[in-house]
Amino acid sequence: MEVLLEALNKTFGEKTVLNIERGRIEHGSRTGIIGPNGAGKTTLLNIIAGILAPTSGRVLYDGEAAFPREEVSLVFQDPYLISSTVEKNISYPLKLRGISGEEAEKRIRPLMEELSLEKLRKQRPWKLSGGERQKVALARALSFRPRLLLLDEPTANIDPYTTAEIERMLLSISGREDITIVTVTHNLAQAKRMCDRIIMMHKGSIADRGSCEDILLNPRKETTRRFVEGELLI
């Protein structure tokens, strides 16, 4: 799915937190959104996800202004799981879509196997570690085969081993399915591993955009270079 941003503005009271003249997330890309705290990254992600409405401007999904609810999935940094088993959490979106039984099992079993969740199938959420909870949330988000997957700091609070598992799974999914993945992250090393396109945000605007190599390894713009080198941007 291609996502276009046109004259996108978001204000809270008198404060403008997002002001993007134009932006594009390419179909099939693995796009990372980076930038300092307060740059507007999560606000932008929530607008793309249909959680927030822009004050003005619009988001186009494959050229259409209507939000494609059945084709978009969002994974939060701290996911909410329903009070049921792991397998029922993962299959919940399928149940809402009238898919159950054998077809649902065909979809959720490979996801559980790929994320090492099969042995936890009957486990309850409160007995899971933070990393396991995040893997369940990711499997749930992918169960209905979305065309646009949005991730907000998906591995910020989990261990390196689980982070590696999740990254491998996302790269695998990207390689074999028609999906666009957008990840908000503060972890530039993760962005280098995971993303092929980068959007650099600063003060609510897109300060830079391009390939991962151009933005993170060979930045041409001063603001991007300073951020990538670890300087605090105000």
Long-range contacts (C-beta under 8 A, 24 or more apart in sequence): 1-27, 1-61, 1-62, 1-68, 1-71, 1-72, 1-147, 1-148, 1-180, 2-26, 2-27, 2-61, 2-62, 2-63, 2-180, 3-48, 3-59, 3-60, 3-61, 3-148, 3-180, 3-182, 4-59, 4-60, 4-63, 5-44, 5-57, 5-59, 6-57, 6-58, 6-59, 6-60, 7-56, 7-57, 7-58, 8-44, 8-47, 8-54, 8-56, 8-57, 8-58, 8-59, 9-54, 9-55, 9-56, 9-57, 10-40, 10-43, 10-47, 10-52, 10-54, 10-55, 10-204, 11-55, 16-204, 17-43, 17-204, 18-43, 18-44, 18-47, 18-54, 18-204, 18-205, 19-204, 19-205, 20-44, 20-57, 20-204, 20-205, 20-206, 21-205, 23-199, 23-206, 23-209, 24-209, 25-180, 25-182, 25-197, 25-199, 26-180, 26-197, 27-62, 27-180, 28-174, 28-178, 28-179, 28-180, 29-180, 29-181, 29-196, 29-197, 30-170, 30-171, 30-174, 30-181, 30-183, 30-194, 30-195, 30-196, 30-197, 31-180, 31-181, 31-182, 31-183, 31-195, 31-196, 31-197, 31-198, 31-199, 32-182, 32-183, 32-184, 32-185, 32-191, 32-194, 32-195, 32-197, 32-198, 32-199, 32-212, 33-182, 33-183, 33-184, 33-185, 33-198, 33-199, 33-201, 34-185, 34-186, 34-188, 34-191, 34-198, 34-199, 34-200, 34-201, 34-215, 34-227, 35-200, 35-201, 35-202, 35-207, 35-227, 35-233, 36-202, 36-227, 36-232, 36-233, 38-203, 39-201, 39-202, 39-203, 39-204, 40-201, 40-203, 40-204, 40-205, 41-184, 41-201, 42-152, 42-184, 43-204, 44-201, 45-74, 45-150, 45-152, 45-182, 45-184, 48-72, 48-148, 48-150, 48-182, 49-74, 49-150, 61-148, 68-147, 68-148, 70-97, 70-144, 71-146, 71-147, 71-148, 72-146, 72-147, 72-148, 72-150, 73-141, 73-142, 73-144, 73-146, 73-148, 73-149, 73-150, 74-141, 74-150, 74-151, 74-152, 75-134, 75-137, 75-138, 75-141, 75-149, 75-150, 75-151, 75-152, 75-154, 76-137, 76-152, 77-152, 77-153, 77-154, 77-156, 77-157, 78-157, 79-133, 79-134, 79-136, 79-137, 81-125, 81-133, 81-136, 81-137, 82-125, 83-124, 83-125, 84-124, 84-125, 85-121, 85-122, 85-123, 85-124, 86-112, 86-117, 86-120, 86-121, 86-122, 86-123, 86-125, 86-128, 86-136, 87-112, 87-121, 87-122, 89-125, 89-136, 89-137, 89-140, 90-117, 90-136, 90-139, 90-140, 90-143, 91-143, 92-140, 93-140, 93-141, 93-143, 93-144, 94-143, 94-144, 97-144, 99-144, 107-143, 107-144, 107-145, 108-139, 108-143, 111-139, 111-142, 111-143, 112-139, 114-169, 114-172, 115-139, 115-165, 115-166, 115-169, 116-165, 130-157, 130-158, 131-158, 131-159, 131-161, 131-162, 131-163, 132-162, 134-158, 134-162, 134-166, 135-162, 135-165, 135-166, 138-166, 138-169, 138-170, 142-173, 145-177, 145-179, 146-179, 147-178, 147-179, 147-180, 148-179, 148-180, 148-182, 149-179, 149-180, 149-181, 149-182, 150-182, 151-181, 151-182, 151-183, 151-184, 151-185, 152-184, 153-184, 153-185, 153-186, 154-183, 154-185, 155-187, 155-190, 156-185, 156-186, 156-187, 163-190, 167-193, 167-194, 170-194, 188-216, 188-228, 191-216, 192-216, 192-217, 200-224, 200-227, 202-227, 202-233
